[in-house]
Amino acid sequence: MSKALLKYTRVAPKKARMIATEIQGMNAELALASLEFMPNKAARIISKVVASAVANGDFEPEEVIITSCRVDKAAVMKRWRPRARGTASRILKPTAHIMVEVAKAEEA
């Protein structure tokens, strides 16, 4: 089993979790192929993390499955935007930690 962790990436955790649940339990090769054609920003980021997890274990993508793909909430950047009458409104820019674990098909 091998894993990869990407911390403080600029993507909303809620949006990334939708993609992460889609690929859990999939073959890594099939997951990488399906992530390539998804239009989401999170899909491109998760694709790189999956590829990294496969490479960390010296595996080939066709021989492993994704046992766990977890997206956790990280720090939120707070920014301000000027509004009418000299006031300001807050803009929240969320970040996420993405963790992917892969294992050989026989082990899982």
C-alpha positions as CSV (number, residue, x, y, z in Angstrom):
1,M,0.0,0.0,0.0
2,S,1.2,3.5,-0.8
3,K,-0.2,6.9,-0.3
4,A,0.2,10.5,-1.4
5,L,-0.9,13.7,0.4
6,L,-1.3,17.2,-1.1
7,K,-1.8,19.9,1.5
8,Y,-3.2,23.4,1.3
9,T,-4.4,23.2,-2.3
10,R,-6.7,26.0,-3.5
11,V,-9.9,24.1,-4.1
12,A,-13.1,24.0,-2.1
13,P,-13.3,20.7,0.0
14,K,-17.0,20.2,-0.8
15,K,-16.3,20.4,-4.5
16,A,-13.3,18.1,-4.3
17,R,-15.2,15.5,-2.2
18,M,-17.7,15.0,-5.0
19,I,-14.9,13.9,-7.3
20,A,-13.2,11.9,-4.6
21,T,-16.2,9.7,-3.9
22,E,-16.5,8.9,-7.6
23,I,-13.1,7.3,-7.8
24,Q,-13.0,5.4,-4.5
25,G,-12.6,1.7,-5.1
26,M,-11.8,2.1,-8.8
27,N,-8.8,0.7,-10.6
28,A,-6.1,3.5,-10.8
29,E,-5.8,3.3,-14.6
30,L,-9.6,3.7,-15.0
31,A,-9.7,6.5,-12.4
32,L,-7.0,8.5,-14.2
33,A,-8.7,8.0,-17.5
34,S,-12.1,9.2,-16.1
35,L,-10.5,12.2,-14.2
36,E,-8.9,13.4,-17.4
37,F,-12.3,14.1,-19.0
38,M,-14.0,15.7,-16.0
39,P,-14.4,19.4,-16.4
40,N,-13.7,20.3,-12.7
41,K,-10.6,21.9,-11.4
42,A,-10.6,19.4,-8.5
43,A,-10.4,16.5,-11.0
44,R,-7.1,17.7,-12.4
45,I,-5.7,18.1,-8.9
46,I,-6.9,14.7,-7.7
47,S,-5.5,13.1,-10.9
48,K,-2.0,14.3,-10.0
49,V,-2.3,13.0,-6.5
50,V,-3.5,9.6,-7.7
51,A,-0.6,9.4,-10.1
52,S,1.8,10.4,-7.3
53,A,0.4,7.7,-5.0
54,V,0.9,5.0,-7.7
55,A,4.5,6.2,-8.3
56,N,5.3,6.3,-4.6
57,G,4.7,2.5,-4.4
58,D,6.5,1.7,-7.6
59,F,3.3,0.3,-9.1
60,E,1.8,0.3,-12.5
61,P,-1.7,2.0,-12.7
62,E,-3.4,-1.1,-14.0
63,E,-2.3,-3.3,-11.1
64,V,-3.6,-1.1,-8.2
65,I,-7.0,0.1,-6.9
66,I,-7.8,3.2,-5.0
67,T,-8.6,2.1,-1.5
68,S,-9.1,5.5,0.0
69,C,-9.5,9.1,-1.4
70,R,-10.1,11.6,1.4
71,V,-10.5,15.4,1.2
72,D,-10.2,17.3,4.4
73,K,-10.8,21.0,5.1
74,A,-7.7,23.1,5.6
75,A,-7.1,26.8,6.5
76,V,-9.4,29.4,4.9
77,M,-7.9,32.5,3.4
78,K,-9.9,35.6,4.3
79,R,-9.9,38.5,1.9
80,W,-11.9,41.8,1.8
81,R,-13.8,43.4,-1.0
82,P,-14.9,47.1,-0.9
83,R,-18.6,47.7,-1.0
84,A,-21.0,50.6,-1.0
85,R,-20.9,53.4,1.6
86,G,-17.3,52.6,2.7
87,T,-18.1,49.2,4.0
88,A,-16.4,45.9,3.2
89,S,-17.6,42.3,2.7
90,R,-15.6,39.2,3.4
91,I,-14.4,36.8,0.8
92,L,-13.6,33.3,2.0
93,K,-11.1,31.3,-0.1
94,P,-11.1,27.7,1.2
95,T,-8.2,25.3,0.9
96,A,-8.1,21.5,1.2
97,H,-5.8,18.5,2.0
98,I,-6.2,15.6,-0.4
99,M,-5.0,12.1,0.6
100,V,-5.1,9.1,-1.7
101,E,-4.2,5.5,-0.8
102,V,-3.7,2.8,-3.3
103,A,-3.1,-0.9,-2.8
104,K,-2.5,-3.9,-5.1
105,A,-5.7,-5.5,-6.3
106,E,-5.0,-8.8,-4.5
107,E,-4.4,-7.1,-1.1
108,A,-7.6,-5.1,-1.2
